[in-house]
């Protein structure tokens, strides 16, 4: 038990190149984010669809601008 060094005739195991290691770490981080985002949600697709609809509606409202006619008007007397 303790540190295990390679035998004198054997070479040390090759470590992955930095690019490969970085790609694996990035992939693992993205997977963790997806899992954390969907934690507690039974139907992920339904939630995503509702989110897209909400964004589309907000974008449509923002593109039409403020409505001046037909809206509620407040008067103080």
N, CA, C and O atoms as a GROMACS GRO file, in nm:
protein
  308
    1UNK      N    1   0.084  -0.116   0.000
    1UNK     CA    2   0.000   0.000   0.000
    1UNK      C    3   0.090   0.123   0.000
    1UNK      O    4   0.194   0.121   0.065
    2UNK      N    5   0.054   0.220  -0.065
    2UNK     CA    6   0.137   0.339  -0.077
    2UNK      C    7   0.160   0.370  -0.223
    2UNK      O    8   0.082   0.329  -0.309
    3UNK      N    9   0.266   0.440  -0.250
    3UNK     CA   10   0.294   0.476  -0.388
    3UNK      C   11   0.347   0.356  -0.465
    3UNK      O   12   0.429   0.279  -0.416
    4UNK      N   13   0.298   0.342  -0.584
    4UNK     CA   14   0.338   0.230  -0.668
    4UNK      C   15   0.415   0.287  -0.787
    4UNK      O   16   0.358   0.358  -0.871
    5UNK      N   17   0.542   0.256  -0.795
    5UNK     CA   18   0.623   0.302  -0.906
    5UNK      C   19   0.634   0.191  -1.009
    5UNK      O   20   0.631   0.073  -0.974
    6UNK      N   21   0.645   0.227  -1.137
    6UNK     CA   22   0.660   0.123  -1.239
    6UNK      C   23   0.792   0.049  -1.222
    6UNK      O   24   0.890   0.102  -1.170
    7UNK      N   25   0.791  -0.073  -1.265
    7UNK     CA   26   0.913  -0.152  -1.259
    7UNK      C   27   1.020  -0.086  -1.346
    7UNK      O   28   0.985  -0.015  -1.440
    8UNK      N   29   1.146  -0.106  -1.316
    8UNK     CA   30   1.254  -0.039  -1.392
    8UNK      C   31   1.248  -0.065  -1.542
    8UNK      O   32   1.286   0.023  -1.619
    9UNK      N   33   1.204  -0.180  -1.586
    9UNK     CA   34   1.201  -0.211  -1.729
    9UNK      C   35   1.076  -0.160  -1.799
    9UNK      O   36   1.072  -0.157  -1.922
   10UNK      N   37   0.975  -0.120  -1.725
   10UNK     CA   38   0.848  -0.075  -1.784
   10UNK      C   39   0.844   0.077  -1.793
   10UNK      O   40   0.909   0.148  -1.715
   11UNK      N   41   0.767   0.126  -1.888
   11UNK     CA   42   0.752   0.271  -1.899
   11UNK      C   43   0.624   0.312  -1.825
   11UNK      O   44   0.533   0.232  -1.805
   12UNK      N   45   0.619   0.435  -1.787
   12UNK     CA   46   0.502   0.487  -1.716
   12UNK      C   47   0.383   0.491  -1.812
   12UNK      O   48   0.402   0.511  -1.932
   13UNK      N   49   0.262   0.474  -1.760
   13UNK     CA   50   0.144   0.481  -1.848
   13UNK      C   51   0.133   0.620  -1.911
   13UNK      O   52   0.158   0.722  -1.846
   14UNK      N   53   0.095   0.622  -2.035
   14UNK     CA   54   0.085   0.749  -2.108
   14UNK      C   55  -0.035   0.829  -2.058
   14UNK      O   56  -0.144   0.775  -2.041
   15UNK      N   57  -0.014   0.957  -2.036
   15UNK     CA   58  -0.125   1.043  -1.994
   15UNK      C   59  -0.188   1.100  -2.121
   15UNK      O   60  -0.120   1.120  -2.222
   16UNK      N   61  -0.318   1.127  -2.117
   16UNK     CA   62  -0.383   1.181  -2.237
   16UNK      C   63  -0.330   1.321  -2.269
   16UNK      O   64  -0.289   1.396  -2.180
   17UNK      N   65  -0.331   1.354  -2.398
   17UNK     CA   66  -0.282   1.486  -2.436
   17UNK      C   67  -0.376   1.594  -2.381
   17UNK      O   68  -0.492   1.566  -2.354
   18UNK      N   69  -0.327   1.715  -2.365
   18UNK     CA   70  -0.408   1.822  -2.302
   18UNK      C   71  -0.538   1.851  -2.376
   18UNK      O   72  -0.640   1.879  -2.312
   19UNK      N   73  -0.537   1.846  -2.508
   19UNK     CA   74  -0.659   1.874  -2.585
   19UNK      C   75  -0.767   1.770  -2.556
   19UNK      O   76  -0.884   1.804  -2.536
   20UNK      N   77  -0.729   1.643  -2.553
   20UNK     CA   78  -0.824   1.536  -2.527
   20UNK      C   79  -0.879   1.547  -2.385
   20UNK      O   80  -0.998   1.529  -2.362
   21UNK      N   81  -0.792   1.577  -2.292
   21UNK     CA   82  -0.833   1.591  -2.152
   21UNK      C   83  -0.929   1.709  -2.137
   21UNK      O   84  -1.030   1.698  -2.067
   22UNK      N   85  -0.900   1.822  -2.202
   22UNK     CA   86  -0.985   1.940  -2.197
   22UNK      C   87  -1.122   1.910  -2.256
   22UNK      O   88  -1.224   1.953  -2.202
   23UNK      N   89  -1.125   1.838  -2.368
   23UNK     CA   90  -1.252   1.804  -2.433
   23UNK      C   91  -1.337   1.715  -2.342
   23UNK      O   92  -1.458   1.735  -2.332
   24UNK      N   93  -1.274   1.618  -2.276
   24UNK     CA   94  -1.348   1.529  -2.186
   24UNK      C   95  -1.402   1.606  -2.066
   24UNK      O   96  -1.516   1.584  -2.025
   25UNK      N   97  -1.323   1.697  -2.011
   25UNK     CA   98  -1.368   1.777  -1.898
   25UNK      C   99  -1.484   1.868  -1.937
   25UNK      O  100  -1.579   1.884  -1.860
   26UNK      N  101  -1.477   1.928  -2.056
   26UNK     CA  102  -1.585   2.015  -2.104
   26UNK      C  103  -1.713   1.934  -2.124
   26UNK      O  104  -1.822   1.979  -2.088
   27UNK      N  105  -1.700   1.816  -2.182
   27UNK     CA  106  -1.816   1.730  -2.204
   27UNK      C  107  -1.880   1.689  -2.071
   27UNK      O  108  -2.003   1.688  -2.058
   28UNK      N  109  -1.798   1.657  -1.975
   28UNK     CA  110  -1.850   1.618  -1.843
   28UNK      C  111  -1.920   1.736  -1.775
   28UNK      O  112  -2.023   1.718  -1.711
   29UNK      N  113  -1.866   1.855  -1.791
   29UNK     CA  114  -1.928   1.974  -1.731
   29UNK      C  115  -2.064   2.001  -1.794
   29UNK      O  116  -2.160   2.033  -1.724
   30UNK      N  117  -2.072   1.990  -1.928
   30UNK     CA  118  -2.200   2.010  -1.996
   30UNK      C  119  -2.303   1.907  -1.953
   30UNK      O  120  -2.420   1.939  -1.934
   31UNK      N  121  -2.260   1.782  -1.938
   31UNK     CA  122  -2.350   1.676  -1.895
   31UNK      C  123  -2.403   1.704  -1.754
   31UNK      O  124  -2.521   1.684  -1.727
   32UNK      N  125  -2.315   1.750  -1.666
   32UNK     CA  126  -2.358   1.783  -1.530
   32UNK      C  127  -2.458   1.898  -1.530
   32UNK      O  128  -2.554   1.896  -1.453
   33UNK      N  129  -2.437   1.998  -1.616
   33UNK     CA  130  -2.530   2.110  -1.624
   33UNK      C  131  -2.666   2.064  -1.673
   33UNK      O  132  -2.769   2.106  -1.619
   34UNK      N  133  -2.668   1.978  -1.775
   34UNK     CA  134  -2.796   1.926  -1.826
   34UNK      C  135  -2.869   1.847  -1.718
   34UNK      O  136  -2.990   1.862  -1.701
   35UNK      N  137  -2.796   1.764  -1.646
   35UNK     CA  138  -2.858   1.683  -1.541
   35UNK      C  139  -2.910   1.771  -1.429
   35UNK      O  140  -3.018   1.745  -1.374
   36UNK      N  141  -2.835   1.874  -1.393
   36UNK     CA  142  -2.879   1.964  -1.285
   36UNK      C  143  -3.000   2.045  -1.328
   36UNK      O  144  -3.089   2.073  -1.247
   37UNK      N  145  -3.006   2.083  -1.456
   37UNK     CA  146  -3.118   2.163  -1.505
   37UNK      C  147  -3.247   2.081  -1.508
   37UNK      O  148  -3.355   2.136  -1.489
   38UNK      N  149  -3.235   1.951  -1.532
   38UNK     CA  150  -3.355   1.868  -1.543
   38UNK      C  151  -3.387   1.793  -1.415
   38UNK      O  152  -3.479   1.712  -1.413
   39UNK      N  153  -3.313   1.818  -1.310
   39UNK     CA  154  -3.337   1.748  -1.183
   39UNK      C  155  -3.474   1.788  -1.128
   39UNK      O  156  -3.503   1.906  -1.112
   40UNK      N  157  -3.555   1.690  -1.099
   40UNK     CA  158  -3.687   1.713  -1.041
   40UNK      C  159  -3.795   1.735  -1.146
   40UNK      O  160  -3.912   1.748  -1.110
   41UNK      N  161  -3.760   1.738  -1.273
   41UNK     CA  162  -3.858   1.757  -1.380
   41UNK      C  163  -3.888   1.622  -1.441
   41UNK      O  164  -3.797   1.552  -1.486
   42UNK      N  165  -4.017   1.584  -1.442
   42UNK     CA  166  -4.053   1.453  -1.494
   42UNK      C  167  -4.055   1.451  -1.647
   42UNK      O  168  -4.010   1.354  -1.708
   43UNK      N  169  -4.106   1.558  -1.709
   43UNK     CA  170  -4.115   1.563  -1.855
   43UNK      C  171  -4.031   1.680  -1.906
   43UNK      O  172  -4.081   1.792  -1.917
   44UNK      N  173  -3.905   1.654  -1.938
   44UNK     CA  174  -3.812   1.758  -1.979
   44UNK      C  175  -3.856   1.821  -2.110
   44UNK      O  176  -3.846   1.943  -2.127
   45UNK      N  177  -3.905   1.740  -2.204
   45UNK     CA  178  -3.944   1.792  -2.336
   45UNK      C  179  -4.059   1.892  -2.323
   45UNK      O  180  -4.061   1.993  -2.394
   46UNK      N  181  -4.153   1.864  -2.236
   46UNK     CA  182  -4.267   1.954  -2.215
   46UNK      C  183  -4.219   2.089  -2.162
   46UNK      O  184  -4.266   2.194  -2.206
   47UNK      N  185  -4.128   2.085  -2.068
   47UNK     CA  186  -4.076   2.209  -2.009
   47UNK      C  187  -4.001   2.289  -2.115
   47UNK      O  188  -4.017   2.411  -2.122
   48UNK      N  189  -3.920   2.222  -2.196
   48UNK     CA  190  -3.847   2.292  -2.302
   48UNK      C  191  -3.944   2.356  -2.402
   48UNK      O  192  -3.922   2.469  -2.445
   49UNK      N  193  -4.049   2.285  -2.438
   49UNK     CA  194  -4.147   2.338  -2.534
   49UNK      C  195  -4.218   2.460  -2.476
   49UNK      O  196  -4.237   2.559  -2.546
   50UNK      N  197  -4.255   2.455  -2.349
   50UNK     CA  198  -4.320   2.569  -2.285
   50UNK      C  199  -4.226   2.689  -2.279
   50UNK      O  200  -4.268   2.803  -2.300
   51UNK      N  201  -4.098   2.664  -2.251
   51UNK     CA  202  -3.999   2.771  -2.245
   51UNK      C  203  -3.984   2.838  -2.382
   51UNK      O  204  -3.977   2.960  -2.391
   52UNK      N  205  -3.979   2.755  -2.490
   52UNK     CA  206  -3.968   2.809  -2.625
   52UNK      C  207  -4.089   2.894  -2.661
   52UNK      O  208  -4.075   3.001  -2.719
   53UNK      N  209  -4.210   2.845  -2.625
   53UNK     CA  210  -4.332   2.922  -2.653
   53UNK      C  211  -4.330   3.055  -2.581
   53UNK      O  212  -4.367   3.158  -2.637
   54UNK      N  213  -4.287   3.054  -2.455
   54UNK     CA  214  -4.281   3.176  -2.376
   54UNK      C  215  -4.183   3.275  -2.438
   54UNK      O  216  -4.214   3.394  -2.447
   55UNK      N  217  -4.065   3.228  -2.480
   55UNK     CA  218  -3.966   3.314  -2.543
   55UNK      C  219  -4.020   3.372  -2.674
   55UNK      O  220  -3.998   3.489  -2.704
   56UNK      N  221  -4.089   3.289  -2.751
   56UNK     CA  222  -4.145   3.334  -2.878
   56UNK      C  223  -4.249   3.443  -2.854
   56UNK      O  224  -4.251   3.544  -2.925
   57UNK      N  225  -4.335   3.424  -2.754
   57UNK     CA  226  -4.438   3.521  -2.722
   57UNK      C  227  -4.374   3.652  -2.674
   57UNK      O  228  -4.417   3.760  -2.716
   58UNK      N  229  -4.272   3.644  -2.589
   58UNK     CA  230  -4.203   3.764  -2.541
   58UNK      C  231  -4.136   3.838  -2.656
   58UNK      O  232  -4.140   3.961  -2.661
   59UNK      N  233  -4.075   3.763  -2.748
   59UNK     CA  234  -4.009   3.825  -2.863
   59UNK      C  235  -4.112   3.894  -2.952
   59UNK      O  236  -4.086   4.002  -3.005
   60UNK      N  237  -4.228   3.831  -2.970
   60UNK     CA  238  -4.334   3.888  -3.052
   60UNK      C  239  -4.386   4.017  -2.988
   60UNK      O  240  -4.409   4.116  -3.058
   61UNK      N  241  -4.405   4.017  -2.858
   61UNK     CA  242  -4.452   4.137  -2.788
   61UNK      C  243  -4.349   4.248  -2.798
   61UNK      O  244  -4.384   4.364  -2.818
   62UNK      N  245  -4.221   4.213  -2.784
   62UNK     CA  246  -4.115   4.313  -2.792
   62UNK      C  247  -4.104   4.372  -2.933
   62UNK      O  248  -4.072   4.490  -2.948
   63UNK      N  249  -4.128   4.292  -3.035
   63UNK     CA  250  -4.115   4.341  -3.173
   63UNK      C  251  -4.231   4.429  -3.214
   63UNK      O  252  -4.215   4.516  -3.299
   64UNK      N  253  -4.349   4.409  -3.156
   64UNK     CA  254  -4.465   4.490  -3.192
   64UNK      C  255  -4.458   4.628  -3.128
   64UNK      O  256  -4.521   4.721  -3.177
   65UNK      N  257  -4.385   4.643  -3.020
   65UNK     CA  258  -4.371   4.772  -2.955
   65UNK      C  259  -4.489   4.798  -2.862
   65UNK      O  260  -4.580   4.716  -2.851
   66UNK      N  261  -4.486   4.912  -2.796
   66UNK     CA  262  -4.595   4.944  -2.704
   66UNK      C  263  -4.723   4.975  -2.780
   66UNK      O  264  -4.721   5.041  -2.884
   67UNK      N  265  -4.832   4.927  -2.729
   67UNK     CA  266  -4.962   4.950  -2.792
   67UNK      C  267  -5.021   5.078  -2.734
   67UNK      O  268  -5.032   5.092  -2.612
   68UNK      N  269  -5.060   5.169  -2.822
   68UNK     CA  270  -5.116   5.295  -2.774
   68UNK      C  271  -5.268   5.292  -2.780
   68UNK      O  272  -5.334   5.357  -2.698
   69UNK      N  273  -5.324   5.220  -2.873
   69UNK     CA  274  -5.469   5.216  -2.886
   69UNK      C  275  -5.521   5.081  -2.840
   69UNK      O  276  -5.456   4.978  -2.858
   70UNK      N  277  -5.637   5.082  -2.782
   70UNK     CA  278  -5.701   4.958  -2.743
   70UNK      C  279  -5.655   4.906  -2.609
   70UNK      O  280  -5.707   4.806  -2.560
   71UNK      N  281  -5.559   4.971  -2.548
   71UNK     CA  282  -5.511   4.928  -2.418
   71UNK      C  283  -5.591   4.993  -2.307
   71UNK      O  284  -5.680   5.074  -2.333
   72UNK      N  285  -5.562   4.959  -2.187
   72UNK     CA  286  -5.629   5.020  -2.074
   72UNK      C  287  -5.577   5.162  -2.053
   72UNK      O  288  -5.458   5.188  -2.067
   73UNK      N  289  -5.670   5.252  -2.019
   73UNK     CA  290  -5.630   5.389  -1.993
   73UNK      C  291  -5.674   5.426  -1.852
   73UNK      O  292  -5.785   5.395  -1.809
   74UNK      N  293  -5.587   5.491  -1.783
   74UNK     CA  294  -5.619   5.533  -1.647
   74UNK      C  295  -5.643   5.683  -1.647
   74UNK      O  296  -5.566   5.760  -1.704
   75UNK      N  297  -5.747   5.720  -1.583
   75UNK     CA  298  -5.773   5.863  -1.568
   75UNK      C  299  -5.789   5.895  -1.421
   75UNK      O  300  -5.847   5.817  -1.345
   76UNK      N  301  -5.737   6.008  -1.383
   76UNK     CA  302  -5.748   6.052  -1.244
   76UNK      C  303  -5.839   6.173  -1.244
   76UNK      O  304  -5.815   6.270  -1.316
   77UNK      N  305  -5.945   6.167  -1.163
   77UNK     CA  306  -6.038   6.282  -1.159
   77UNK      C  307  -6.038   6.348  -1.025
   77UNK      O  308  -6.110   6.446  -1.005
   0.00000   0.00000   0.00000
